[in-house]
Amino acid sequence: MKTLCFILLLVPSYFLGQEAYHSSLTETYPNIYRSEFKWVDRRIVFEPNDVTIVTETKQGKDFEVLNIQETQLVDDRLILICKNRSKRKITIVFPKGQEEFLYIDYYYRSLTTNEEIQVRLHIEEMQTDRMEFFQN
């Protein structure tokens, strides 16, 4: 029972409904020794079965829908194993349970080098209505 209570404390409330976050700062780790920072207007919406990432681009909005295939709890971190529409594996990792929820890590493999790329999305919680989210 203690383990179940502990897991419930770690699991963000998006499993109970929709949670939306805004991310304006993206940090990319192409290798161990340096990281790149970019200012990107992005919204991330967590739902029970999907994660939707909407990125503002010069051409308009880019929608990425990730279907959650599996959830894991490893070393006090919640991990979502997802697949995008192209069936590529994307992994989303939340901070450790005792850390503040200020970022999520997004992992994928490069199509050209097969190198694992880590992207840290610095986030802040948004208060938004679902219809407002899709109308903007």
PASEBA-1860 file (N, C-alpha, C; in nm, 3 decimals):
! residues 136
1> MKTLCFIL> 0.082/-0.120/0.000/0.000/0.000/0.000/0.087/0.126/0.000 ~ 0.199/0.124/0.075/0.287/0.239/0.077/0.340/0.271/-0.062 ~ 0.375/0.166/-0.137/0.427/0.185/-0.272/0.322/0.251/-0.361 ~ 0.199/0.206/-0.355/0.092/0.264/-0.435/0.071/0.410/-0.401 ~ 0.070/0.445/-0.275/0.055/0.586/-0.235/0.171/0.669/-0.286 ~ 0.292/0.614/-0.279/0.411/0.684/-0.327/0.401/0.711/-0.477 ~ 0.359/0.611/-0.553/0.343/0.627/-0.698/0.238/0.731/-0.730 ~ 0.127/0.730/-0.659/0.021/0.828/-0.684/0.069/0.970/-0.657
9> LLVPSYFL> 0.158/0.988/-0.559/0.213/1.121/-0.532/0.304/1.168/-0.644 ~ 0.372/1.075/-0.710/0.464/1.111/-0.817/0.396/1.137/-0.949 ~ 0.283/1.074/-0.972/0.216/1.084/-1.100/0.148/1.220/-1.111 ~ 0.183/1.300/-1.212/0.117/1.430/-1.229/-0.033/1.412/-1.248 ~ -0.104/1.517/-1.223/-0.250/1.508/-1.227/-0.305/1.492/-1.367 ~ -0.223/1.494/-1.472/-0.277/1.480/-1.607/-0.339/1.343/-1.629 ~ -0.304/1.245/-1.547/-0.368/1.115/-1.561/-0.516/1.122/-1.523 ~ -0.552/1.223/-1.449/-0.690/1.240/-1.407/-0.768/1.327/-1.504
17> GQEAYHSS> -0.703/1.392/-1.596/-0.768/1.482/-1.691/-0.662/1.549/-1.775 ~ -0.695/1.665/-1.827/-0.604/1.736/-1.915/-0.521/1.837/-1.837 ~ -0.391/1.840/-1.863/-0.301/1.940/-1.806/-0.227/2.006/-1.920 ~ -0.222/2.139/-1.921/-0.153/2.212/-2.028/-0.038/2.292/-1.969 ~ 0.073/2.294/-2.043/0.192/2.366/-2.001/0.243/2.450/-2.117 ~ 0.309/2.558/-2.084/0.371/2.645/-2.183/0.522/2.629/-2.170 ~ 0.589/2.620/-2.283/0.735/2.609/-2.284/0.789/2.710/-2.383 ~ 0.862/2.808/-2.333/0.921/2.907/-2.423/1.070/2.883/-2.440
25> LTETYPNI> 1.131/2.806/-2.351/1.275/2.782/-2.357/1.300/2.633/-2.380 ~ 1.375/2.604/-2.486/1.409/2.467/-2.521/1.560/2.453/-2.514 ~ 1.605/2.350/-2.445/1.748/2.323/-2.430/1.778/2.188/-2.495 ~ 1.869/2.187/-2.591/1.902/2.064/-2.664/2.042/2.018/-2.623 ~ 2.054/1.888/-2.603/2.181/1.828/-2.566/2.230/1.740/-2.681 ~ 2.295/1.800/-2.781/2.342/1.717/-2.891/2.461/1.630/-2.851 ~ 2.535/1.672/-2.751/2.641/1.588/-2.695/2.661/1.626/-2.549 ~ 2.752/1.560/-2.484/2.770/1.578/-2.340/2.826/1.715/-2.304
33> YRSEFKWV> 2.905/1.774/-2.391/2.983/1.891/-2.353/2.918/2.026/-2.374 ~ 2.809/2.031/-2.449/2.746/2.162/-2.470/2.596/2.144/-2.489 ~ 2.525/2.248/-2.465/2.382/2.246/-2.493/2.346/2.374/-2.566 ~ 2.238/2.368/-2.639/2.188/2.481/-2.717/2.057/2.528/-2.657 ~ 2.039/2.658/-2.645/1.914/2.713/-2.596/1.844/2.785/-2.710 ~ 1.713/2.763/-2.721/1.633/2.831/-2.822/1.504/2.879/-2.757 ~ 1.461/2.997/-2.799/1.332/3.049/-2.756/1.229/3.003/-2.858 ~ 1.139/2.915/-2.815/1.037/2.858/-2.902/0.904/2.864/-2.827
41> DRRIVFEP> 0.801/2.914/-2.893/0.669/2.918/-2.830/0.604/2.781/-2.849 ~ 0.583/2.712/-2.737/0.534/2.574/-2.745/0.435/2.550/-2.631 ~ 0.330/2.473/-2.664/0.234/2.427/-2.563/0.238/2.275/-2.559 ~ 0.231/2.221/-2.440/0.233/2.076/-2.421/0.109/2.040/-2.341 ~ 0.028/1.951/-2.396/-0.096/1.911/-2.331/-0.089/1.761/-2.302 ~ -0.103/1.727/-2.175/-0.103/1.587/-2.132/-0.247/1.544/-2.111 ~ -0.282/1.433/-2.172/-0.413/1.371/-2.152/-0.387/1.227/-2.110 ~ -0.489/1.154/-2.066/-0.466/1.018/-2.016/-0.395/0.926/-2.115
49> NDVTIVTE> -0.420/0.938/-2.246/-0.360/0.847/-2.344/-0.266/0.913/-2.443 ~ -0.262/1.046/-2.444/-0.183/1.117/-2.545/-0.112/1.238/-2.485 ~ -0.009/1.279/-2.555/0.060/1.405/-2.528/0.058/1.481/-2.660 ~ 0.008/1.604/-2.657/0.005/1.687/-2.777/0.100/1.804/-2.756 ~ 0.191/1.821/-2.852/0.288/1.931/-2.846/0.261/2.021/-2.966 ~ 0.230/2.146/-2.937/0.201/2.244/-3.042/0.312/2.348/-3.040 ~ 0.384/2.357/-3.152/0.497/2.448/-3.163/0.463/2.555/-3.265 ~ 0.484/2.681/-3.227/0.463/2.793/-3.319/0.584/2.801/-3.412
57> TKQGKDFE> 0.559/2.802/-3.543/0.666/2.816/-3.642/0.632/2.934/-3.733 ~ 0.724/2.969/-3.821/0.699/3.077/-3.916/0.586/3.041/-4.011 ~ 0.568/2.911/-4.036/0.464/2.864/-4.127/0.328/2.846/-4.059 ~ 0.324/2.853/-3.928/0.199/2.832/-3.853/0.225/2.744/-3.732 ~ 0.129/2.659/-3.701/0.141/2.571/-3.585/0.178/2.431/-3.630 ~ 0.274/2.372/-3.560/0.315/2.235/-3.586/0.261/2.150/-3.472 ~ 0.174/2.053/-3.504/0.113/1.965/-3.404/0.185/1.831/-3.404 ~ 0.228/1.788/-3.288/0.286/1.654/-3.272/0.201/1.581/-3.168
65> VLNIQETQ> 0.141/1.471/-3.209/0.058/1.392/-3.118/0.134/1.264/-3.086 ~ 0.157/1.243/-2.956/0.228/1.125/-2.909/0.129/1.035/-2.836 ~ 0.119/0.913/-2.879/0.032/0.816/-2.813/0.113/0.747/-2.704 ~ 0.065/0.752/-2.582/0.135/0.690/-2.469/0.117/0.539/-2.477 ~ 0.228/0.468/-2.494/0.227/0.323/-2.505/0.246/0.255/-2.370 ~ 0.328/0.320/-2.285/0.365/0.257/-2.158/0.410/0.364/-2.060 ~ 0.384/0.343/-1.933/0.437/0.430/-1.828/0.524/0.346/-1.736 ~ 0.633/0.405/-1.690/0.725/0.337/-1.601/0.764/0.431/-1.488
73> LVDDRLIL> 0.799/0.374/-1.376/0.853/0.451/-1.265/0.992/0.394/-1.237 ~ 1.096/0.471/-1.271/1.233/0.426/-1.258/1.311/0.531/-1.178 ~ 1.374/0.488/-1.070/1.455/0.579/-0.987/1.380/0.706/-0.950 ~ 1.256/0.692/-0.908/1.176/0.805/-0.862/1.140/0.902/-0.975 ~ 1.147/0.857/-1.100/1.110/0.938/-1.216/0.998/0.869/-1.293 ~ 0.902/0.947/-1.335/0.794/0.895/-1.420/0.840/0.904/-1.564 ~ 0.828/0.793/-1.639/0.872/0.786/-1.778/0.754/0.744/-1.864 ~ 0.730/0.820/-1.970/0.626/0.788/-2.067/0.693/0.741/-2.195
81> ICKNRSKR> 0.664/0.619/-2.235/0.712/0.567/-2.362/0.601/0.591/-2.463 ~ 0.629/0.669/-2.566/0.527/0.711/-2.662/0.567/0.675/-2.804 ~ 0.469/0.682/-2.893/0.495/0.671/-3.037/0.426/0.787/-3.105 ~ 0.496/0.847/-3.203/0.431/0.954/-3.278/0.358/0.894/-3.398 ~ 0.302/0.977/-3.481/0.223/0.927/-3.595/0.307/0.848/-3.694 ~ 0.438/0.872/-3.697/0.529/0.799/-3.785/0.579/0.670/-3.720 ~ 0.525/0.638/-3.603/0.561/0.518/-3.527/0.703/0.523/-3.471 ~ 0.761/0.645/-3.461/0.892/0.661/-3.397/0.874/0.667/-3.247
89> KITIVFPK> 0.967/0.606/-3.176/0.962/0.604/-3.030/1.011/0.737/-2.975 ~ 0.932/0.793/-2.886/0.966/0.916/-2.815/0.952/0.884/-2.666 ~ 1.049/0.925/-2.586/1.042/0.903/-2.442/1.035/1.038/-2.372 ~ 0.940/1.051/-2.282/0.927/1.172/-2.201/0.956/1.134/-2.056 ~ 1.048/1.209/-1.995/1.089/1.180/-1.858/1.062/1.302/-1.772 ~ 0.995/1.280/-1.660/0.964/1.387/-1.566/1.075/1.395/-1.461 ~ 1.088/1.510/-1.394/1.189/1.522/-1.288/1.161/1.423/-1.175 ~ 1.261/1.402/-1.092/1.242/1.316/-0.975/1.129/1.371/-0.890
97> GQEEFLYI> 1.065/1.283/-0.815/0.948/1.319/-0.737/0.968/1.437/-0.645 ~ 1.088/1.450/-0.587/1.109/1.559/-0.492/1.152/1.689/-0.559 ~ 1.184/1.685/-0.689/1.224/1.806/-0.760/1.102/1.886/-0.804 ~ 1.123/2.015/-0.825/1.014/2.099/-0.877/0.984/2.060/-1.020 ~ 0.859/2.074/-1.059/0.815/2.038/-1.193/0.833/2.160/-1.283 ~ 0.959/2.184/-1.323/0.992/2.300/-1.406/1.036/2.262/-1.547 ~ 1.050/2.133/-1.574/1.095/2.088/-1.705/1.051/1.944/-1.729 ~ 1.052/1.905/-1.856/1.039/1.764/-1.892/1.149/1.736/-1.994
105> DYYYRSLT> 1.198/1.615/-1.994/1.299/1.575/-2.091/1.232/1.490/-2.198 ~ 1.268/1.517/-2.323/1.210/1.455/-2.441/1.326/1.389/-2.516 ~ 1.320/1.258/-2.536/1.428/1.184/-2.601/1.378/1.122/-2.731 ~ 1.463/1.126/-2.832/1.434/1.059/-2.958/1.567/1.023/-3.025 ~ 1.562/0.938/-3.124/1.682/0.898/-3.199/1.688/0.977/-3.330 ~ 1.807/1.027/-3.361/1.829/1.097/-3.486/1.812/0.999/-3.602 ~ 1.741/1.041/-3.705/1.722/0.956/-3.823/1.851/0.938/-3.902 ~ 1.941/1.037/-3.895/2.063/1.029/-3.974/2.177/0.958/-3.902
113> TNEEIQVR> 2.192/0.981/-3.770/2.307/0.923/-3.698/2.267/0.815/-3.598 ~ 2.138/0.801/-3.572/2.085/0.709/-3.471/2.130/0.746/-3.330 ~ 2.186/0.865/-3.314/2.227/0.916/-3.184/2.102/0.955/-3.105 ~ 2.105/0.928/-2.975/1.993/0.970/-2.891/2.007/1.119/-2.863 ~ 1.902/1.193/-2.892/1.899/1.338/-2.871/1.809/1.365/-2.751 ~ 1.857/1.448/-2.660/1.777/1.489/-2.545/1.740/1.635/-2.561 ~ 1.612/1.663/-2.545/1.562/1.799/-2.548/1.495/1.825/-2.414 ~ 1.535/1.930/-2.346/1.472/1.967/-2.219/1.379/2.084/-2.246
121> LHIEEMQT> 1.251/2.061/-2.219/1.149/2.164/-2.236/1.123/2.227/-2.100 ~ 1.168/2.350/-2.083/1.143/2.423/-1.958/0.998/2.469/-1.961 ~ 0.923/2.438/-1.856/0.778/2.457/-1.863/0.724/2.539/-1.748 ~ 0.604/2.590/-1.772/0.523/2.653/-1.668/0.379/2.613/-1.696 ~ 0.303/2.591/-1.591/0.165/2.545/-1.607/0.078/2.655/-1.665 ~ -0.012/2.616/-1.754/-0.107/2.709/-1.815/-0.246/2.678/-1.763 ~ -0.326/2.778/-1.750/-0.468/2.759/-1.724/-0.537/2.786/-1.856 ~ -0.592/2.683/-1.917/-0.652/2.700/-2.048/-0.774/2.611/-2.061
129> DRMEFFQN> -0.865/2.654/-2.141/-0.983/2.575/-2.175/-0.949/2.496/-2.302 ~ -0.994/2.373/-2.312/-0.962/2.287/-2.426/-1.001/2.355/-2.560 ~ -1.116/2.416/-2.568/-1.159/2.479/-2.692/-1.070/2.598/-2.726 ~ -1.031/2.675/-2.626/-0.943/2.789/-2.647/-0.809/2.741/-2.701 ~ -0.760/2.628/-2.650/-0.632/2.573/-2.693/-0.631/2.543/-2.842 ~ -0.735/2.482/-2.893/-0.738/2.443/-3.033/-0.781/2.557/-3.125 ~ -0.843/2.662/-3.073/-0.886/2.773/-3.156/-0.769/2.869/-3.183 ~ -0.675/2.878/-3.091/-0.562/2.972/-3.108/-0.469/2.930/-3.217
END
